[in-house]
Structures are given as structure tokens and as C-alpha cells.
Amino acid sequence: MFSKTLLSAAFSLGLALQVSAHAAVNPPLGVASGTAVRNDVQRPSGGSPCGNAQVGAIDSSKAVTAAADGTFTVSAVDFNAGGDGSRSFSATVDATGTGKSFVNAQVTKNGNANPTSVGSDQLTVALPAGTKCAGGAGKNKCLVSFKSTAGFGNCVVVQQGAGNAAAAAAPAAAAAPAAAAGAAAGAAAATANKGQQGQAQQGQGRKGNGGRKGKGRKGANGAKAAFAVKTAKQNGGRSVERRRLEDLE
């Protein structure tokens, strides 16, 4: 009699847990089709972020591909209306894919926390900056745990593609032309500076030559004047002196 009662209680508890499974996020970990049914809903916790789902199914599960900026979109579905069927979720991510190292992720677009009917909402999630998924055979998968405001949810496999590596390399590639342009501008400035210095030195040389030429003219004129005076005295005539002076002018 006692054993029958215990079996009945366990069966009732199992039904209660099944009925209380109100919401999940597609595609769920461990579900090859990628579409959750009520029995696929888990109760994520700190000790078991993926509930009872097998983390080892990371490679056999349908995966969502993250964009180059680290964002991805999934679908939240509820199996009951009201707060217990909340389609509003929080998210954590384990980049190792082992189910042991979860950190907070940002849900940038969330679902209805109190739906009036059964349905679905699109959720958008952003992986933490610098996240590099390293799980699975390809070393490019993360596990993301979703938990609704009612406490239900499951894990989803997220993979990174070649586009993520290209996005990481883009800043360095963009910086290379800028560095080359800066070096070219610096070389051009140095060349211009040398040219200005050379012109200045040439200008100073012209000034010096002008000074020497001026002194030469003054000396020649003085010699001519002395010759004119001497000639005037020798000839004893002012007319000769006047003519010499006029020649000087």
C-alpha cells in the first residue's frame, strides 16, 4: 500500500513539473530539431545553468551564429500565458563551452514578461566584449544559459564564424594606412623644412655679396675722385677739374 502511494505521489509530482514548464528559448541545447517542446524546458540554477541538459551535446545541437559584433538572435516561446509563461529572460555565457564558467551577457531586446497568450518573442543578446568561443570540436562554440523571470529556461549553443576573426583584425588593418600616411606627411614636412633652410642660407649669401659689391663701388669712386683732384692741380685749371668730375657723375 505504501509503495503504491509513493509511486502515485512521484507520478503526480512529475505531472506538476511538466505543467509548470512554461517557457524556453529556441534552439535548445540537446534538441536536434532546434525547436523546444514543454518537456525540453529546464530550471537553470547557479549550480546547473543548463538544468538537466547534457553539456556534452554541444556539437550535436543546433547552433546560432553570432554576428561579427558579437550579437545574436533567438526565439523565446511560452507554453502557458501569464507571468509563469514569461518570455522575458536574462542570459549568461560560458565561452569555454564546458558549462562551468558562466558570466553575464546583455539582453538588448527582450520579450513579454506577462504574455496574455501562448506565443513567441525575438530576443537579441550581445556577448561580452572580447568573448572568444572555444568550446566544441571546432573550438568556436559558447554555451548561453537563459532564465526567465519565472525561473524557467535552458541553454543555447552559439558559434562564432570567420567573420568574427575578420572583425577583430579590421582595426589593425585600418590603422596601417593611417600610419603610412602619417609617415609620408612627416617625410614631406622634413623635406620642406630643409628647403626653407637652404633658401635662407642662399639669401644670406646674396646679402654678403651685395655688401662686398657696395664696398667695391665706393673704393672705385674714391680712386676716381682722387685722380680728378690730382689732375686739376697739375693742370692748374678749373675747367679740367670740372670735366673730370662730370665724368665721375
KEDONU-135504 format. One record per residue (C-alpha): chain; x, y, z; residue in three letters. Coordinates in nm, 2 decimals, decimal comma, padded with zeros to 4 digits. Example, Ala and Ser with C-alpha at 12.3 -4.5 7.8 and 13.67 -1.06 7.14 Angstrom:
<recs>
+--------+--------+--------+--------+-------+
| drenlo |     px |     py |     pz | dolum |
+--------+--------+--------+--------+-------+
|      A |  01,23 | -00,45 |  00,78 |   ALA |
|      A |  01,37 | -00,11 |  00,71 |   SER |
+--------+--------+--------+--------+-------+
</recs>
This chain:
<recs>
+--------+--------+--------+--------+-------+
| drenlo |     px |     py |     pz | dolum |
+--------+--------+--------+--------+-------+
|      A |  00,00 |  00,00 |  00,00 |   MET |
|      A |  00,28 |  00,24 |  00,09 |   PHE |
|      A |  00,47 |  00,17 | -00,23 |   SER |
|      A |  00,16 |  00,24 | -00,44 |   LYS |
|      A |  00,11 |  00,57 | -00,26 |   THR |
|      A |  00,48 |  00,67 | -00,31 |   LEU |
|      A |  00,45 |  00,58 | -00,68 |   LEU |
|      A |  00,14 |  00,78 | -00,72 |   SER |
|      A |  00,30 |  01,08 | -00,55 |   ALA |
|      A |  00,60 |  01,07 | -00,77 |   ALA |
|      A |  00,38 |  01,05 | -01,08 |   PHE |
|      A |  00,18 |  01,35 | -00,96 |   SER |
|      A |  00,50 |  01,54 | -00,90 |   LEU |
|      A |  00,62 |  01,46 | -01,25 |   GLY |
|      A |  00,30 |  01,59 | -01,40 |   LEU |
|      A |  00,32 |  01,91 | -01,19 |   ALA |
|      A |  00,67 |  01,97 | -01,30 |   LEU |
|      A |  00,57 |  01,91 | -01,66 |   GLN |
|      A |  00,27 |  02,15 | -01,64 |   VAL |
|      A |  00,49 |  02,42 | -01,47 |   SER |
|      A |  00,74 |  02,41 | -01,76 |   ALA |
|      A |  00,62 |  02,74 | -01,91 |   HIS |
|      A |  00,89 |  02,89 | -02,14 |   ALA |
|      A |  01,20 |  02,80 | -02,33 |   ALA |
|      A |  01,44 |  02,96 | -02,58 |   VAL |
|      A |  01,50 |  02,81 | -02,92 |   ASN |
|      A |  01,72 |  02,63 | -03,03 |   PRO |
|      A |  01,77 |  02,45 | -02,70 |   PRO |
|      A |  02,08 |  02,25 | -02,61 |   LEU |
|      A |  02,04 |  01,88 | -02,67 |   GLY |
|      A |  01,74 |  01,91 | -02,91 |   VAL |
|      A |  01,85 |  01,82 | -03,26 |   ALA |
|      A |  01,54 |  01,97 | -03,43 |   SER |
|      A |  01,61 |  02,31 | -03,27 |   GLY |
|      A |  01,25 |  02,35 | -03,15 |   THR |
|      A |  01,16 |  02,31 | -02,78 |   ALA |
|      A |  00,86 |  02,13 | -02,65 |   VAL |
|      A |  00,73 |  02,15 | -02,30 |   ARG |
|      A |  00,95 |  01,86 | -02,18 |   ASN |
|      A |  01,26 |  02,04 | -02,31 |   ASP |
|      A |  01,22 |  02,33 | -02,06 |   VAL |
|      A |  01,47 |  02,34 | -01,78 |   GLN |
|      A |  01,51 |  02,51 | -01,44 |   ARG |
|      A |  01,85 |  02,68 | -01,47 |   PRO |
|      A |  02,04 |  02,75 | -01,14 |   SER |
|      A |  02,38 |  02,86 | -01,02 |   GLY |
|      A |  02,49 |  02,50 | -00,98 |   GLY |
|      A |  02,33 |  02,38 | -01,31 |   SER |
|      A |  02,30 |  02,67 | -01,55 |   PRO |
|      A |  02,18 |  02,43 | -01,82 |   CYS |
|      A |  01,94 |  02,24 | -01,59 |   GLY |
|      A |  01,94 |  01,87 | -01,67 |   ASN |
|      A |  02,05 |  01,91 | -02,03 |   ALA |
|      A |  02,38 |  01,73 | -02,12 |   GLN |
|      A |  02,66 |  01,98 | -02,19 |   VAL |
|      A |  02,83 |  01,71 | -02,40 |   GLY |
|      A |  02,56 |  01,76 | -02,67 |   ALA |
|      A |  02,72 |  02,09 | -02,77 |   ILE |
|      A |  02,82 |  01,96 | -03,11 |   ASP |
|      A |  02,50 |  01,76 | -03,18 |   SER |
|      A |  02,28 |  02,06 | -03,10 |   SER |
|      A |  02,16 |  02,32 | -03,35 |   LYS |
|      A |  02,37 |  02,63 | -03,30 |   ALA |
|      A |  02,30 |  03,00 | -03,35 |   VAL |
|      A |  02,58 |  03,20 | -03,53 |   THR |
|      A |  02,68 |  03,52 | -03,37 |   ALA |
|      A |  02,74 |  03,83 | -03,59 |   ALA |
|      A |  03,08 |  03,99 | -03,62 |   ALA |
|      A |  02,98 |  04,24 | -03,34 |   ASP |
|      A |  02,90 |  03,96 | -03,10 |   GLY |
|      A |  02,52 |  03,98 | -03,12 |   THR |
|      A |  02,28 |  03,70 | -03,20 |   PHE |
|      A |  01,90 |  03,64 | -03,21 |   THR |
|      A |  01,70 |  03,36 | -03,06 |   VAL |
|      A |  01,33 |  03,29 | -03,01 |   SER |
|      A |  01,16 |  03,28 | -02,67 |   ALA |
|      A |  00,84 |  03,06 | -02,66 |   VAL |
|      A |  00,59 |  03,01 | -02,38 |   ASP |
|      A |  00,36 |  02,71 | -02,31 |   PHE |
|      A |  00,13 |  02,90 | -02,07 |   ASN |
|      A |  00,01 |  03,26 | -02,06 |   ALA |
|      A |  00,07 |  03,49 | -01,77 |   GLY |
|      A |  00,37 |  03,56 | -01,55 |   GLY |
|      A |  00,46 |  03,19 | -01,53 |   ASP |
|      A |  00,49 |  03,19 | -01,90 |   GLY |
|      A |  00,72 |  03,49 | -01,91 |   SER |
|      A |  00,92 |  03,54 | -02,23 |   ARG |
|      A |  01,15 |  03,79 | -02,06 |   SER |
|      A |  01,49 |  03,64 | -02,00 |   PHE |
|      A |  01,83 |  03,71 | -01,85 |   SER |
|      A |  02,14 |  03,55 | -02,01 |   ALA |
|      A |  02,49 |  03,42 | -01,91 |   THR |
|      A |  02,76 |  03,29 | -02,13 |   VAL |
|      A |  03,03 |  03,03 | -02,09 |   ASP |
|      A |  03,30 |  03,08 | -02,36 |   ALA |
|      A |  03,47 |  02,75 | -02,28 |   THR |
|      A |  03,16 |  02,55 | -02,37 |   GLY |
|      A |  03,21 |  02,33 | -02,06 |   THR |
|      A |  02,92 |  02,46 | -01,86 |   GLY |
|      A |  03,14 |  02,57 | -01,58 |   LYS |
|      A |  03,24 |  02,93 | -01,64 |   SER |
|      A |  02,93 |  03,15 | -01,70 |   PHE |
|      A |  02,94 |  03,53 | -01,69 |   VAL |
|      A |  02,67 |  03,78 | -01,76 |   ASN |
|      A |  02,57 |  03,87 | -02,11 |   ALA |
|      A |  02,34 |  04,16 | -02,21 |   GLN |
|      A |  01,99 |  04,10 | -02,35 |   VAL |
|      A |  01,95 |  04,41 | -02,57 |   THR |
|      A |  01,60 |  04,32 | -02,69 |   LYS |
|      A |  01,38 |  04,12 | -02,45 |   ASN |
|      A |  01,04 |  03,95 | -02,46 |   GLY |
|      A |  00,70 |  04,00 | -02,29 |   ASN |
|      A |  00,72 |  03,93 | -01,91 |   ALA |
|      A |  00,34 |  03,87 | -01,88 |   ASN |
|      A |  00,20 |  03,74 | -02,21 |   PRO |
|      A | -00,18 |  03,71 | -02,24 |   THR |
|      A | -00,15 |  03,40 | -02,47 |   SER |
|      A |  00,09 |  03,14 | -02,59 |   VAL |
|      A |  00,34 |  03,28 | -02,85 |   GLY |
|      A |  00,70 |  03,38 | -02,91 |   SER |
|      A |  00,93 |  03,68 | -02,90 |   ASP |
|      A |  01,26 |  03,75 | -03,06 |   GLN |
|      A |  01,54 |  03,81 | -02,82 |   LEU |
|      A |  01,87 |  03,98 | -02,91 |   THR |
|      A |  02,18 |  03,92 | -02,70 |   VAL |
|      A |  02,52 |  04,07 | -02,70 |   ALA |
|      A |  02,82 |  03,86 | -02,59 |   LEU |
|      A |  03,06 |  04,04 | -02,36 |   PRO |
|      A |  03,33 |  04,24 | -02,55 |   ALA |
|      A |  03,63 |  04,03 | -02,64 |   GLY |
|      A |  03,44 |  03,70 | -02,60 |   THR |
|      A |  03,61 |  03,42 | -02,79 |   LYS |
|      A |  03,41 |  03,10 | -02,80 |   CYS |
|      A |  03,64 |  02,79 | -02,76 |   ALA |
|      A |  03,40 |  02,50 | -02,70 |   GLY |
|      A |  03,31 |  02,20 | -02,91 |   GLY |
|      A |  03,52 |  02,02 | -03,16 |   ALA |
|      A |  03,57 |  02,33 | -03,37 |   GLY |
|      A |  03,68 |  02,54 | -03,07 |   LYS |
|      A |  03,44 |  02,81 | -03,17 |   ASN |
|      A |  03,12 |  02,75 | -02,96 |   LYS |
|      A |  02,98 |  02,90 | -02,65 |   CYS |
|      A |  02,70 |  02,79 | -02,42 |   LEU |
|      A |  02,45 |  03,06 | -02,33 |   VAL |
|      A |  02,21 |  03,00 | -02,04 |   SER |
|      A |  01,87 |  03,17 | -02,05 |   PHE |
|      A |  01,65 |  03,21 | -01,74 |   LYS |
|      A |  01,31 |  03,37 | -01,75 |   SER |
|      A |  01,17 |  03,60 | -01,48 |   THR |
|      A |  00,96 |  03,30 | -01,37 |   ALA |
|      A |  01,27 |  03,08 | -01,34 |   GLY |
|      A |  01,24 |  02,86 | -01,65 |   PHE |
|      A |  01,47 |  02,83 | -01,94 |   GLY |
|      A |  01,75 |  02,63 | -02,10 |   ASN |
|      A |  02,09 |  02,66 | -02,27 |   CYS |
|      A |  02,16 |  02,75 | -02,63 |   VAL |
|      A |  02,47 |  02,68 | -02,84 |   VAL |
|      A |  02,62 |  02,99 | -03,00 |   VAL |
|      A |  02,90 |  02,97 | -03,25 |   GLN |
|      A |  03,14 |  03,22 | -03,39 |   GLN |
|      A |  03,23 |  03,22 | -03,76 |   GLY |
|      A |  03,52 |  03,35 | -03,97 |   ALA |
|      A |  03,36 |  03,69 | -03,97 |   GLY |
|      A |  03,44 |  03,74 | -03,61 |   ASN |
|      A |  03,81 |  03,69 | -03,67 |   ALA |
|      A |  03,79 |  03,94 | -03,96 |   ALA |
|      A |  03,62 |  04,19 | -03,74 |   ALA |
|      A |  03,89 |  04,16 | -03,48 |   ALA |
|      A |  04,16 |  04,21 | -03,74 |   ALA |
|      A |  03,98 |  04,51 | -03,90 |   ALA |
|      A |  04,10 |  04,78 | -03,65 |   PRO |
|      A |  04,47 |  04,68 | -03,71 |   ALA |
|      A |  04,42 |  04,68 | -04,09 |   ALA |
|      A |  04,26 |  05,02 | -04,08 |   ALA |
|      A |  04,54 |  05,16 | -03,86 |   ALA |
|      A |  04,81 |  05,05 | -04,12 |   ALA |
|      A |  04,71 |  05,30 | -04,39 |   PRO |
|      A |  04,68 |  05,58 | -04,13 |   ALA |
|      A |  05,03 |  05,51 | -04,00 |   ALA |
|      A |  05,17 |  05,51 | -04,36 |   ALA |
|      A |  05,00 |  05,84 | -04,43 |   ALA |
|      A |  05,15 |  05,98 | -04,11 |   GLY |
|      A |  05,50 |  05,87 | -04,20 |   ALA |
|      A |  05,46 |  06,02 | -04,55 |   ALA |
|      A |  05,34 |  06,35 | -04,41 |   ALA |
|      A |  05,63 |  06,36 | -04,17 |   GLY |
|      A |  05,88 |  06,30 | -04,45 |   ALA |
|      A |  05,72 |  06,57 | -04,66 |   ALA |
|      A |  05,74 |  06,82 | -04,37 |   ALA |
|      A |  06,11 |  06,74 | -04,32 |   ALA |
|      A |  06,19 |  06,79 | -04,69 |   THR |
|      A |  06,01 |  07,13 | -04,68 |   ALA |
|      A |  06,20 |  07,23 | -04,37 |   ASN |
|      A |  06,53 |  07,15 | -04,54 |   LYS |
|      A |  06,42 |  07,35 | -04,85 |   GLY |
|      A |  06,34 |  07,66 | -04,63 |   GLN |
|      A |  06,68 |  07,64 | -04,45 |   GLN |
|      A |  06,86 |  07,62 | -04,79 |   GLY |
|      A |  06,67 |  07,93 | -04,92 |   GLN |
|      A |  06,76 |  08,12 | -04,61 |   ALA |
|      A |  07,13 |  08,04 | -04,64 |   GLN |
|      A |  07,12 |  08,14 | -05,01 |   GLN |
|      A |  06,96 |  08,47 | -04,91 |   GLY |
|      A |  07,23 |  08,54 | -04,65 |   GLN |
|      A |  07,49 |  08,47 | -04,92 |   GLY |
|      A |  07,33 |  08,72 | -05,16 |   ARG |
|      A |  07,33 |  08,99 | -04,88 |   LYS |
|      A |  07,70 |  08,93 | -04,82 |   GLY |
|      A |  07,78 |  08,96 | -05,19 |   ASN |
|      A |  07,58 |  09,28 | -05,21 |   GLY |
|      A |  07,78 |  09,43 | -04,93 |   GLY |
|      A |  08,11 |  09,34 | -05,08 |   ARG |
|      A |  07,99 |  09,48 | -05,42 |   LYS |
|      A |  07,89 |  09,81 | -05,25 |   GLY |
|      A |  08,23 |  09,85 | -05,08 |   LYS |
|      A |  08,40 |  09,79 | -05,42 |   GLY |
|      A |  08,20 |  10,06 | -05,59 |   ARG |
|      A |  08,28 |  10,31 | -05,31 |   LYS |
|      A |  08,65 |  10,23 | -05,34 |   GLY |
|      A |  08,65 |  10,28 | -05,72 |   ALA |
|      A |  08,46 |  10,61 | -05,69 |   ASN |
|      A |  08,71 |  10,73 | -05,43 |   GLY |
|      A |  09,00 |  10,65 | -05,66 |   ALA |
|      A |  08,84 |  10,83 | -05,94 |   LYS |
|      A |  08,78 |  11,14 | -05,73 |   ALA |
|      A |  09,15 |  11,14 | -05,61 |   ALA |
|      A |  09,26 |  11,12 | -05,97 |   PHE |
|      A |  09,04 |  11,41 | -06,07 |   ALA |
|      A |  09,18 |  11,64 | -05,79 |   VAL |
|      A |  09,53 |  11,55 | -05,87 |   LYS |
|      A |  09,48 |  11,62 | -06,24 |   THR |
|      A |  09,32 |  11,96 | -06,16 |   ALA |
|      A |  09,62 |  12,06 | -05,95 |   LYS |
|      A |  09,86 |  11,96 | -06,21 |   GLN |
|      A |  09,69 |  12,14 | -06,49 |   ASN |
|      A |  09,61 |  12,44 | -06,28 |   GLY |
|      A |  09,28 |  12,48 | -06,45 |   GLY |
|      A |  08,93 |  12,45 | -06,31 |   ARG |
|      A |  08,78 |  12,35 | -06,64 |   SER |
|      A |  08,98 |  12,03 | -06,65 |   VAL |
|      A |  08,87 |  11,95 | -06,29 |   GLU |
|      A |  08,51 |  12,02 | -06,38 |   ARG |
|      A |  08,53 |  11,78 | -06,68 |   ARG |
|      A |  08,68 |  11,51 | -06,47 |   ARG |
|      A |  08,41 |  11,55 | -06,20 |   LEU |
|      A |  08,14 |  11,54 | -06,46 |   GLU |
|      A |  08,29 |  11,22 | -06,60 |   ASP |
|      A |  08,26 |  11,07 | -06,25 |   LEU |
|      A |  07,90 |  11,15 | -06,24 |   GLU |
+--------+--------+--------+--------+-------+
</recs>
